[in-house]
Amino acid sequence: MSILLEQLESRARLTPGAIAIRSASAALSFARLWADVNAVAHKLRSRQVSSLGIYLDNGIEWIVVDLAAIAAGQRNDLHTVPVGRIDRTDHVWRVA
């Protein structure tokens, strides 16, 4: 497991109600972030996803999916392709 995920798991256990990430419209506690990351990672592993393009704006959802991809990649050698913004999409498709 990556150091980042180990630290997130530890904080979720030690301070579950503390805010881990906050946006203008939402906030997630460490416990909720850890649960969401694990839920998405489980889906990625169960579907045997080997490549993943994350097509989301930077925000809480992107963080959850990115961390889940890292977690799933520990077992499945999952590679992520950061797409994110529409102006970068054309470049990704040209070099893919």
C-alpha positions in Angstrom: 0.0 0.0 0.0 1.2 3.5 -0.7 2.3 5.8 2.1 -0.6 8.2 1.2 -3.2 5.4 1.5 -1.6 4.2 4.8 -1.8 7.6 6.2 -5.4 8.1 5.1 -6.4 4.7 6.6 -4.7 5.7 9.9 -6.4 9.1 10.0 -9.8 7.5 9.3 -9.2 5.1 12.2 -7.8 7.7 14.7 -9.9 10.8 13.8 -12.8 9.5 11.7 -14.9 12.7 12.0 -12.2 15.2 11.2 -12.5 16.9 7.8 -10.2 15.4 5.2 -11.1 17.5 2.2 -13.4 20.4 1.6 -14.7 22.1 -1.5 -16.9 25.2 -1.9 -20.0 22.9 -1.7 -19.0 19.8 0.2 -16.7 18.2 2.7 -15.7 14.7 3.5 -14.5 13.3 6.8 -11.5 11.0 6.9 -13.8 8.0 7.6 -16.1 8.9 4.7 -13.2 9.5 2.3 -11.6 6.2 3.3 -15.0 4.4 2.8 -15.6 6.0 -0.6 -12.1 5.3 -1.8 -12.4 1.6 -0.8 -15.8 1.3 -2.4 -14.6 2.6 -5.8 -11.3 0.5 -5.5 -13.4 -2.6 -4.9 -15.5 -1.9 -8.0 -12.3 -1.3 -10.1 -10.8 -4.6 -8.9 -14.0 -6.6 -9.3 -14.4 -5.4 -12.8 -10.7 -6.1 -13.5 -10.1 -2.6 -14.8 -6.6 -2.3 -16.2 -6.7 1.2 -17.6 -8.6 4.2 -16.3 -9.2 7.7 -17.7 -10.5 10.1 -15.0 -12.7 12.6 -16.8 -13.7 14.8 -14.0 -13.0 18.4 -12.9 -10.6 18.7 -10.1 -12.6 18.3 -6.9 -13.7 15.8 -4.3 -15.0 13.2 -6.8 -11.7 13.3 -8.7 -9.7 12.8 -5.5 -11.8 9.8 -4.5 -11.4 8.2 -7.9 -7.7 8.9 -8.1 -7.1 7.5 -4.7 -9.2 4.5 -5.5 -7.2 3.9 -8.7 -4.0 3.9 -6.6 -5.6 1.5 -4.2 -6.8 -0.8 -6.9 -3.5 -0.6 -8.7 -1.6 -2.1 -5.8 -3.2 -5.4 -6.8 -4.0 -5.0 -10.5 -1.2 -2.9 -11.9 -3.7 -0.2 -12.8 -2.5 2.7 -14.8 -4.4 6.0 -14.8 -4.6 8.5 -17.6 -5.4 11.9 -16.1 -7.8 13.6 -18.5 -9.6 16.1 -16.3 -10.2 19.2 -18.4 -11.8 19.4 -21.8 -8.9 21.4 -23.3 -6.6 18.4 -22.4 -8.8 15.8 -23.9 -7.8 16.3 -27.5 -4.2 16.0 -26.5 -4.8 12.7 -24.7 -6.6 11.2 -27.7 -3.8 12.3 -30.1 -1.0 10.7 -28.0 -3.0 7.6 -27.0 
